[in-house]
Amino acid sequence: MTAFGHVGRGLCRPLIATVATVMFAGGAGALDLNLPPGAELVATEPAHPGDLSIAHGPFTAEAGFTTLARGIVQEFTWQVPDAATQSSAILAGAVSAQLDEQGYEIVFACADRACGGFDFRHALSVGEAPMMHVDLSDYRYIAAERVEETGERNHVAVMVSRGGRTAYLHLATITPPEVAPPPVTGSSRTPEQTAPVLSPTTSPRLIERLFATGAAALDDLNFQTGASELSGRNYPSLVTLAEFLAEEPARRVVLVGHTDAEGSLEGNIALSQARAEAVRRHLIDILGVSPDQVAAAGIGFLAPRAANDTDTGRQANRRVEVVLSTTD
């Protein structure tokens, strides 16, 4: 297991010298967390009684690797734009050092593949795309707890990763039920909308379907009518696919564009090819997928999944599918 430890205070201080402060004021379980400059709170899960799985070891298929912590659960997700000089290891080390300073014991810590890669990440609640991005080849996980004089335990679970120049940090706290729900303050913005609820197509089930049938539709993609460029930047299905390809570098996939039956076959094949190419560029340029792992093709209206004589059917046929092109 490749674990990362505490960053020395001399290394940690320059990173957090001018940061905003986020307070988790919950009686004995208070946590004062300093975040990097420019950190923005982009998603929160309100305090509620419940439980949360916390890893106490790397993922294994044979035995459980998590402990269920019960109490008042809160979850927070931050993004740090333009964090080019702040690696996930440095950010995780800074958080680890602060937890240590405030009396928390790091009970488990790991890095990407040593954690268990794809299986580890998707077995835990570590935030949802697009607010939280986890690069399967570059993430750090920390589980910590603090035992109070009363014997009550306060739990913290942290996931840190990067995507392009942006750093992502998800933090979950589980405090005893008697502790009042903690407010959050600091230099953060409140998102105008919450993270989307993922459908079976855009969740890890996308990969399950890919293995089961050899292909899966990316139904959360948006194209303007007659256009080949994606009309947005945040697509959970593409995040899931990128994570899978990062974890499985030997895998190859083909993105296949489809259209409805309006217009000529030649024109629709060209349009479907352009849409597949746009998705490929997004995976490579935005999500860091290796160009060798993904190809693009277009077949127009030659493989419909619904009749083209209704608006609903035509809309269903306008899609891009991912096809698994390697078996090992």
Residue pairs with C-beta under 8 A, 6 or more apart in sequence:
1 57
1 58
1 110
1 114
2 110
2 111
2 113
2 114
3 108
3 109
3 110
3 111
3 114
4 89
4 92
4 93
4 96
4 109
4 110
4 111
4 140
5 93
5 96
5 106
5 109
6 93
6 96
6 97
6 100
6 106
7 90
7 93
7 94
7 96
7 97
8 97
9 97
11 90
11 93
12 93
12 94
12 97
12 98
15 36
15 86
15 90
15 91
15 94
16 34
16 35
16 36
16 94
16 98
18 37
19 34
19 35
19 36
19 37
19 39
20 34
20 35
20 37
20 39
20 186
20 187
20 188
21 32
21 33
21 34
21 185
21 186
22 32
22 33
22 34
22 35
22 41
22 76
22 184
22 185
22 186
22 188
23 30
23 31
23 32
23 182
23 183
23 184
23 185
23 186
24 30
24 31
24 32
24 33
24 74
24 173
24 182
24 184
25 182
25 183
26 72
26 154
26 173
26 175
26 179
26 180
26 181
26 182
27 175
27 178
27 179
27 180
28 148
28 150
28 152
28 154
28 179
29 146
29 148
29 152
29 154
29 173
29 175
29 176
29 179
29 182
30 182
31 99
31 102
31 104
31 154
31 156
31 173
32 98
32 102
33 95
33 98
33 171
34 94
34 98
35 78
35 80
35 169
35 186
36 80
36 83
36 86
36 91
36 94
36 167
38 80
38 81
38 82
38 83
39 78
39 79
39 80
39 169
39 187
39 188
40 78
40 79
40 80
40 81
40 188
40 189
41 76
41 77
41 78
41 184
41 186
41 188
41 189
41 190
41 191
42 77
42 78
42 79
42 131
42 189
42 191
43 75
43 76
43 77
43 127
43 128
43 131
43 132
43 191
43 194
43 195
44 74
44 75
44 76
44 77
44 184
45 73
45 74
45 75
45 76
46 74
46 181
47 72
47 73
47 74
47 181
47 182
48 72
48 73
48 74
49 71
49 72
49 73
49 177
50 70
50 73
51 68
51 69
51 70
51 71
51 73
51 174
52 68
52 69
52 73
52 125
52 155
52 157
52 172
52 174
53 66
53 67
53 68
53 69
53 123
53 124
53 125
54 66
54 67
54 68
54 69
54 124
54 143
54 155
54 157
54 174
55 65
55 66
55 67
55 108
55 110
55 115
55 120
55 123
55 124
55 141
55 143
55 157
56 65
56 66
56 67
56 107
56 108
56 143
57 65
57 108
58 65
58 110
58 114
58 115
58 116
58 120
59 65
59 115
59 116
59 117
59 119
59 120
59 123
60 116
61 119
65 116
65 120
65 123
66 123
66 124
69 153
69 155
69 174
70 174
71 155
71 174
71 175
71 176
71 177
71 179
72 174
72 175
72 176
72 177
72 179
72 181
73 172
73 173
73 174
74 172
74 173
74 181
74 182
75 125
75 127
75 170
75 171
75 172
76 170
76 171
76 172
76 184
77 127
77 131
77 132
77 168
77 169
77 170
77 171
77 195
78 168
78 169
78 170
78 171
78 188
79 131
79 166
79 167
79 168
79 169
80 86
80 91
80 166
80 167
80 168
80 169
81 165
81 166
82 165
82 166
83 91
83 162
83 165
83 166
83 167
84 165
86 167
87 138
87 162
88 135
88 138
88 139
88 140
88 160
88 161
88 162
88 167
89 111
89 140
91 140
91 160
91 167
91 169
92 109
92 140
92 142
92 158
92 160
95 142
95 158
95 160
95 169
95 171
96 106
96 109
96 142
96 144
99 106
99 142
99 144
99 156
100 106
102 146
103 146
104 144
104 145
104 146
104 154
104 156
105 144
105 145
105 146
105 147
106 142
106 143
106 144
107 143
107 144
107 145
108 141
108 142
108 143
109 140
109 141
109 142
109 143
110 120
110 140
110 141
111 139
111 140
111 141
112 135
112 136
112 137
112 138
112 139
112 140
113 136
113 137
115 121
115 139
115 141
116 123
117 136
117 247
118 136
118 207
118 243
118 244
118 247
118 248
120 141
121 134
121 136
121 139
121 159
121 243
122 204
124 141
124 157
124 159
125 172
126 132
126 134
126 141
126 157
126 159
126 170
127 134
127 159
127 168
127 170
127 195
128 195
128 196
128 198
128 236
129 195
129 198
129 234
129 236
129 239
129 240
130 195
130 196
130 233
130 234
130 235
130 236
130 239
131 191
131 195
132 159
132 168
132 170
132 195
133 161
133 162
133 163
133 166
133 168
133 239
134 159
134 161
134 168
134 243
135 161
135 162
135 163
135 243
135 246
135 288
136 243
136 244
136 246
136 247
137 246
137 247
138 161
138 162
139 159
139 160
139 161
140 158
140 159
140 160
140 161
141 157
141 158
141 159
141 160
142 156
142 157
142 158
142 160
143 155
143 156
143 157
143 158
144 155
144 156
144 157
144 158
145 153
145 154
145 155
145 156
146 153
146 154
147 153
148 154
152 176
152 178
153 176
154 173
154 174
154 175
154 176
155 172
155 173
155 174
155 175
156 171
156 172
156 173
156 174
157 171
157 172
157 174
158 169
158 170
158 171
158 172
159 168
159 169
159 170
160 167
160 168
160 169
160 170
161 167
161 168
162 168
163 287
163 288
164 286
164 288
173 182
175 182
196 236
198 236
199 219
199 220
200 206
200 209
201 209
201 216
201 217
201 218
201 219
201 220
201 237
202 218
202 219
202 220
202 235
202 236
202 237
202 240
203 236
203 240
204 240
206 216
206 218
206 237
206 240
206 241
206 322
207 240
207 241
207 244
209 215
209 216
210 216
210 244
210 253
210 322
210 324
211 324
214 323
214 324
215 256
215 321
215 322
215 323
215 324
216 321
216 322
217 305
217 319
217 320
217 321
218 235
218 237
218 238
218 241
218 279
218 319
218 320
218 321
218 322
219 237
219 319
220 235
220 236
220 237
221 230
221 235
221 237
221 238
221 279
221 319
221 320
222 230
222 231
222 232
223 229
223 230
223 231
223 275
223 278
223 318
224 231
226 271
228 271
228 274
228 275
228 277
228 278
229 278
230 278
230 279
230 282
233 282
233 286
235 282
238 279
238 282
238 283
238 287
239 287
241 253
241 283
241 289
241 322
242 283
242 287
242 288
242 289
244 251
245 251
245 253
245 283
245 289
245 290
245 293
245 294
246 288
246 289
249 290
249 293
250 326
250 328
251 293
251 324
251 326
252 292
252 293
252 294
252 295
252 324
252 325
252 326
253 293
253 294
253 295
253 322
253 323
253 324
253 325
254 294
254 295
254 296
254 297
254 322
254 323
254 325
255 276
255 279
255 280
255 294
255 295
255 296
255 297
255 320
255 321
255 322
255 323
256 272
256 276
256 296
256 297
256 298
256 299
256 320
256 321
256 322
256 323
257 271
257 272
257 273
257 274
257 275
257 276
257 279
257 296
257 297
257 298
257 299
257 319
257 320
258 272
258 298
258 299
258 300
258 301
258 303
258 304
258 305
258 317
258 318
258 319
258 320
258 321
259 268
259 271
259 272
259 300
259 301
259 317
259 318
260 268
260 301
260 304
260 308
260 313
260 314
260 315
260 317
260 318
261 268
261 301
261 304
261 308
261 314
261 317
262 268
262 308
262 314
265 300
265 301
265 302
268 300
268 301
269 298
269 299
269 300
270 298
271 298
271 300
272 298
272 299
272 300
273 296
273 297
273 298
274 298
275 298
275 320
276 296
276 297
276 298
276 320
277 296
279 296
279 320
280 294
280 295
280 296
283 289
283 294
284 290
284 291
284 294
295 325
301 308
301 317
304 313
304 317
305 316
305 317
305 319
306 312
306 313
306 314
306 316
306 317
307 313
308 314
308 317
